[in-house]
Amino acid sequence: EPSTDFRKPNGGNTTSVAEFLTSYEVTGYKPCKISPSQQYNKVAKVRMRKVKPICSQLLNKLNISSPWSKCFKTIDPTPFREACEYDSKYTTEETAYCKTLGSYVTL
């Protein structure tokens, strides 16, 4: 049904892509929230960027100050850290790492 294409977790609907995506954001980090003014479906040039330090800050097994360090014995953060670093280095989105962080939190 087109009327329920953008159903949010609270059961409400929206017509805003940004509002819909933000409603499913699970990391709790402000940079991972979608700006209503962000453009979607635009073509961009991909260029290599510096790896975001947040990847190793949150997903390094040796970092006991990570808010997720208690989970590291149950769910190995290494593949998620590597994916996060790849995302932050090779994609055009400034906050591409949010998807990987959200995946780890969801598990």
Steps between C-alpha positions, in 0.01 A plus 500: 500500500649838406335654805718290731829510308660725762370338818710596803573270796236679708236400243459849356554583133697779341559629150850626586791271407722668761242461778443135405873413498569689823217317675697174455838646606626288792852619579394803702770715337380836374713492181315182399165676490383599152467868425165595344691708245725210393458416132426144397571320173764749395801382303829581664865440428659241726835598643709338767463666839674466832367222720272636771651450848155418638528154341791390718380702800177303513590166339854421612515187719778657707307818577337434836361853507272426204135507609464163326810332653280268710363354175840422348526153659163403353516674162842549345524867395792445260301447176277792593803724565647400165171568320468832681850603393430394142170692496660814638787479252333408171148642501377848425277525806661687788327275754509168310646335810162540674359201312774271630477635854125454490542142383725418796264665749202314357667160555 
